[in-house]
Amino acid sequence: MIGKSNNALVFLALFATATLSNVGDVDAFTVTDHRCIGGAVLSGSKHPVRTSWLASSSFDDDELAKLIGKRSQIKRKKKEELPNEDVVFEALTESTPPEMLDLDWDNMPEFQTKRPVRESKKKDEEDDDALSFRSSSNNEPAYVDFMSDYEDENEFHIPNRLGVTTRCWGEESLGFVATGKLKKQQLREGKFVPGDLQLAFNNLLDEGILLFETSPEYGKAMATKKLSAEHILARCIQEYQGSDTMPLLVDTFANKIWQRRANAVTSSLTASCEKLEISSVDILQAKNIGWLPSGGIIKGMSEVVIDQGTANYVGVQNISPLRLRRLMSKLEKQGLTVTTNAFEFSLTQRRNEKWITACKALGVIPLIHNPLGSGLASGQYTATNPSGGLASSGATKFSFAMLEKLQPLHSVLESVAERVKTRLTREVRDVQERYRGRKGPPPKINTDITTTQVALNYIIAKGGVPLAEVNSPKEAQEVIGCLGWSLNDDEVAMLESAAELYLLAWTVPQFVIAVDGRSPTVTILGSHDVRDGVASTFYLFCSGFYG
């Protein structure tokens, strides 16, 4: 090793110093049993060798010894301060709640440290947030009543001036299927099951359409299976979980010839309340009241309201204004008044338009049956779509001759729908802002207007409350789309002008040849009105011959 550079010697000297520092009292710079040649330490030497050149090194022996001792002290202190595992576990268990001790710590799920991706809310979540916001307000309904400022005919207020009839519920002849899953062919035929009715009911109540008209006669054949209209409606009410909103129920008493007694009225309504699983209905509605209302009907209507409390109000069905006044005078003696009068009216059947005016003058709410004219007034059945979009193995529901005469009305319905859509696109923001402050989030206004919605809003514009047939969630959404907008006077006039053309087309003059004594002349003696398939003939008969 002699002849190496000084740097190598210094390195070896440092290595020797570090090695000898752990040996007893040996001097770091004195080698007793080692031999150093040129700075190298050789083992086996019996004579101490003094390496004087190490004294000139830049490392001081005292400082190096201090550093080494300090490092050993730190290591020893760390080992002493490390707590025992048992002590740590006892400390943790003392501060841990009892319910946490039963957890299976070995099978705990792994924590995800990855930041979740933020996604925009879906439409259903936004609807739920809006519904929960509105329902959380004190004394505020969970829906928006766009007709809250409407000047009602009496104290019975119908939110949004819209209702639903359960006429088809439980009626197999009208498309009801009791059990099973519908096949594609059945869906095309317009069939529906109880589950469809539940979904439709939930959607209607969520949006503020609360009026439901029912009767013991609807789905009567399915009553033994508890699938009549009243049974199904009771089930829908029980399973509705949207909010605390309750529907307004109108129960119609058939009032057949053998039922025109007071106890028949009271027992029928009591049985209906049991099926509906409620204590009372909002309105008991009696039909088939003739020119001379029987005392039993009057007494029965009085007992259900005043004595038994199974109804809050009473109403009638298909009563002309003259008979309505006579009935109201008799009920007033019992301390009652007529709240509603239900009858038929639509764009294709406007004969009862004066009845609406008379009802409003008498303080009676006009409930409108068949507001869509069995699909003719809504544009469902047209000359270009005689099947109405429903699969049918037999003949179409309406003849082509009838649908052809309705073509001008259907064209105007489509034009009005487009006109309303354009108008609402501009006005929808103002409507939403109008209800934002007092109803929570702004309501959603439909702008995709259909001819069916135009036909329903026409009834509302005339002052009536349409009772639409809703048998599926799709039909429920169609009715809900009527909320938040109305027809203006120009749009109503357009529809009525087109309806007049249809009525004129179905009024066929009857020409009769009469003899005036000198020469035969042709005279129009009357007309044969065949609109809606109902013949109302007014003939003037004369003597003579017909040529």
Secondary structure, DSSP 8 states (H G I E B T S, - for coil): -TT--HHHHHHHHHHHHHHHTTSTT--TTEESSEEEETTEEEET--S-EE-GGGGGSSS-HHHHHHHHHHHHHHHHHHHHHS--HHHHHHHHHHHS-HHHHTS-GGG------S--------HHHHHHHHHHHHHHSTT--SS--TTTT---SSS---GGG-EEE-TTTT-GGGTB--SS---HHHHHTT-B-HHHHHHHHHHHHHTT--EEEE-TTTTGGGGGGT-SHHHHHHHHHHH--S-S---EEEEEE---GGG-SHHHHHHHHHHHHHHHTSS-EEEEEE----SS--HHHHHHHHIIIIIS-SEEEEEEES--HHHHHHHHHHHHHTT--EEEEEEE-BTTB-TTHHHHHHHHHHT-EEEEESTTGGGTTTTSS-SS-TTTT---SS--SS-HHHHHHTHHHHHHHHHHHHHHHHHHHHHHHHHHHHHHHHHSS------S--HHHHHHHHHHHTT-EEEEE--SHHHHHHHHTTTT----HHHHHHHHHHHHHHHHHTEEEEEEEEE-SSSEEEEEEEEEE-GGG--EEE----SS---
